[in-house]
Amino acid sequence: MDYRACVAIIIPALNPDEKLLRLLSDLKAHGFSHILLINDGSRDDCTHYFDTATNEYGCRVFTHGVNLGKGRALKDAFNLILTEFPDCIGAVTVDADGQHTIKDTAACAKALVEHPDALVLGCRNFKEANIPPRSRFGNVVTCHTIRLLCGIKVSDTQTGLRGISKEFMKKLLSVKGERFEFELNMLIEAKSAGISFFEVPISTIYIEENASSHFNPLLDSIRIYSVFLKFILSSLSSFLVDIILFSILTALLRGVLPGMHIVLATVGARVLSSLFNFVINKHNVFDQTAPSARMLMRYIILCVIQLSLSAALVYGGFMLTHLNETFIKVIVDTVLFLFSFQIQREWVFRPSKKKE
């Protein structure tokens, strides 16, 4: 199977320059048959680049009237691939700023043909000296965060060079995220859907310290981590409810049931705070509208396990150290929290798979 004929190229572009035309020239010279260019609301003085792409390089150009974001551009491209490119098994997404070489693009296209059930990632080496500080820092933080909270182990979370099958595109059309956060959500969706990651080492190229990038470190980082931030806020509010109730119940029960006050206070506080947390997480963090019965049952199972661990570890810690019970509980529940996000996202609040 010739990857140049069955793998499309998707290029989202905002205010491109001559580097876009050089990229198109290289792609056509290499023999890629299907090139889809998304004009994401570029300035009027960039129109000639898209006209040249159509007239000289035979590209299909899809235009947004205003800038809608990279996530929207990619989803619109996926929809076109699914509906109007019957000969393609998938596509490779390529940045318009010249950071991806034709050699690396071809390598990712080949990898997609060889591994159609995987999400192919063209991964840079962030240990190289020419990496801009904001890109190095952003990737390191995101890699560690997504590994800790979601169990996703990839070496380059920000790469725009990706090989995506048509089957996975169908799932991605409904994934949230209209801007750069969509690329991180894509990784999370792949993990949730049981899709493996196949990494292809690529050249590390930054032009003019990545000055042409439209990634806003502050705003886009907030968008990227929004689901994490919401989960943290939800957990923090539930945590405070739990701690307050635990402290009250401990004080009330210490004199009545001195041998059991820690366990009973832990159970009582956790039951009430867990019901509060379930409602918040279902509707505000994971945005689930499906019936609650199955999710509640799974949530109860998780809570029972987490409750048992919390009670046992707090009790054991108190017996060993005789430190303040609340202090021990804060330490124990902080550790348990780190495991909770992944379990809730991938099991508790994961919607049932729909028949396709």
C-alpha angles and dihedrals in degrees: 000000000000107000091203091064101039102039117070124209119230118197119182108198135188117181095339127191137200091302089074092058091048089052092050091048091053093047094051092044089053090054105252107161102194121050120169117191121194115204100204098199098300123182119275091249089064094058093098091062091059092043089053090048090056101038102037104026102031095235124163107237123200116188133207114206090219135013106283099169138259093278092056091044091054094046092050088050092050090052091052092048090051095047106032108025104066094161094059126090091197143312145259117229114220130186117240096223099079098255093123119068124216089243092057093043090053091047091055092047090052090048091053091054091048095042106031093161094057135076104242116216124192099215128200126211105246092190091074117109097236096065112118110242095240092052093046092048094044093050095046093050094044094046093052094043096049091045092051098043103031106022091239114148112195129138098218119036095170100053115131092195105091137151112219128183123222091245091057091045089062090060094043093058090075097040114114123244129085100193137030093319088072091073091058091044087054090060091048092049091050091053092047092048093050093247114151126225121239114193124207116193110234138181117277107232125170118174117208091346089305090296093155093059115115091204110124106207095209105036097037093045088055090051092046094051096037095109090047091048092049091050091049092049091047092048092045093053091047090045091054091048089050095048094047092049091044092052092048094046092045091054092047097046101037094085095037101045106013094171096049105028095105095051095044093046090049092051096046095046093045096051093055097040091046093057089051091048094048093057093046095046096045097051106024108028106032096022095223120168097173119114112289102223099088093038092048091051091052091045091052090051090051091047093050091052093044091045092052092049092046094049094045095046095044091047093045092046091050093049091049100042107017088217122148110297094225092052091052091047092053090055095045096046093046089059092046090050091063090063096041101072095058093046093048094046097045101036118008100046098023107121121233113269112259120225111253 
